[in-house]
């Protein structure tokens, strides 16, 4: 049996997905996950929100998440608080905590996400399309079904 191998993911690499309209959640790159690297305990990726973009308020029932703002600024919903985000900020989100990100502009907001255990990357594959593909619209009922499948819940209030 061979030992596991370390993997270098070059800058700009990763499995790139555009999230389907009418989502304003932007683009995602999956960098580390069970499919692409064999990682079993977490997944890592990036997300780019254009001005006016957002990650809807939601919660993961079984996953812990870390978000690090790599570029840009915006606002985070963390439970019942609203917090200003700036480049370099890091958020820790335990299971069950409502959270979301807004980018009011004027520049893109880029973040790094780490989630444990993996699974979020599979949800992104279900709601995204590969670079170059023409995305079919993602209807609210379809999105709600996908969210439930991945043990998440969105806030509709």
C-alpha positions in Angstrom: 0.0 0.0 0.0 1.4 3.4 -1.0 1.5 6.5 1.2 -0.8 9.4 0.5 0.8 12.1 -1.7 0.8 15.8 -1.0 -0.7 17.9 -3.8 0.1 21.4 -5.0 -2.8 23.3 -6.5 -1.4 26.1 -8.5 -2.7 29.7 -8.2 -5.8 30.0 -10.4 -6.4 26.3 -10.5 -9.3 24.3 -9.1 -12.6 23.1 -10.3 -14.3 26.3 -11.3 -18.1 26.6 -11.2 -20.5 29.5 -12.0 -23.5 29.4 -9.7 -26.7 29.3 -11.7 -29.1 32.3 -12.1 -30.9 33.9 -10.6 -28.3 33.4 -7.9 -26.1 36.4 -7.2 -23.6 34.1 -5.3 -21.0 34.4 -8.0 -18.2 31.9 -8.9 -16.7 29.1 -6.8 -13.5 27.2 -7.2 -13.2 23.8 -5.4 -9.6 23.3 -4.4 -9.5 20.4 -1.9 -12.2 17.8 -1.5 -12.7 14.0 -1.6 -13.2 14.0 -5.4 -10.3 16.2 -6.5 -7.6 15.4 -3.8 -8.9 12.5 -1.7 -9.3 14.7 1.4 -11.7 13.0 3.8 -12.1 15.4 6.7 -12.7 18.8 5.1 -13.1 20.7 1.8 -11.6 24.0 0.8 -12.4 26.4 -2.0 -12.8 30.0 -2.9 -15.9 32.1 -3.8 -16.0 35.4 -5.7 -19.0 37.8 -5.2 -19.4 40.6 -7.7 -20.8 44.0 -6.4 -24.4 43.4 -5.4 -23.7 39.6 -4.9 -24.5 37.7 -1.8 -24.4 34.3 -0.1 -28.0 33.9 1.2 -28.5 33.5 5.0 -28.4 29.8 5.7 -27.1 27.3 8.2 -25.4 23.9 8.1 -26.9 21.4 10.5 -23.7 19.2 10.7 -20.8 21.2 9.4 -18.3 23.7 10.8 -17.2 26.4 8.4 -14.4 29.0 8.3 -14.5 31.9 5.9 -11.6 34.2 5.3 -12.0 37.5 3.3 -9.1 37.5 0.9 -10.1 40.7 -1.0 -12.9 43.3 -0.9 -15.3 44.3 1.9 -18.9 43.6 2.8 -21.3 42.6 5.5 -21.8 39.3 7.3 -24.9 38.1 9.1 -23.8 35.9 12.0 -26.7 34.7 14.1 -28.6 37.9 15.0 -25.7 40.2 14.4 -24.6 42.1 11.4 -20.8 42.6 11.1 -18.7 44.6 8.8 -16.2 42.6 6.8 -12.8 43.7 5.5 -9.9 42.0 3.8 -8.1 39.7 6.2 -11.2 39.1 8.4 -11.9 35.4 9.4 -15.2 34.0 10.4 -15.8 30.8 12.3 -19.3 29.3 12.0 -20.3 26.4 14.1 -23.1 24.0 13.0 -26.6 25.4 13.3 -25.6 29.1 13.2 -27.3 31.3 10.6 -24.9 33.2 8.4 -24.7 35.0 5.1 -22.4 37.4 3.2 -23.3 40.5 1.2 -21.1 42.5 -1.1 -22.6 46.0 -1.6 -19.7 46.9 -3.8 -17.9 48.6 -5.5 -15.3 45.8 -5.9 -15.6 42.0 -5.9 -15.4 40.3 -2.6 -13.2 37.2 -2.6 -13.3 34.6 0.2 -11.7 31.3 1.1 -14.0 28.7 2.6 -13.1 25.6 4.6 -15.8 23.2 5.7 -15.7 20.1 7.8 -16.9 17.5 7.2 -16.9 17.9 3.4 -20.2 18.2 1.5 -20.6 21.8 0.6 -18.6 21.3 -2.6 -21.1 18.7 -3.7 -23.9 21.3 -3.2 -21.9 23.8 -5.3 -21.7 21.1 -8.1 -25.5 20.7 -7.9 -26.2 24.4 -8.2 -23.3 25.4 -10.5 -22.1 24.9 -14.1 -18.6 24.4 -15.3 -16.8 27.3 -17.0 -18.0 27.7 -20.6 -21.4 25.9 -20.1 -24.6 27.8 -20.5 -26.4 27.7 -17.1 -30.0 26.6 -16.9 -32.0 28.7 -14.4 -32.1 27.4 -10.8 -35.7 27.7 -9.6 -36.5 28.3 -5.9 -38.1 24.9 -5.4 -35.1 23.1 -7.0 -32.7 25.2 -4.8 -34.7 24.4 -1.7 -34.6 20.6 -2.5 -30.8 20.7 -3.0 -30.3 22.6 0.2 -32.2 20.0 2.2 -30.3 17.2 0.5 -27.0 18.7 1.8 -28.3 19.2 5.4 -28.7 22.9 5.1 -31.5 25.4 5.6 -32.0 28.8 4.1 -33.6 31.7 6.0 -36.7 33.1 4.3 -37.7 35.7 6.9 
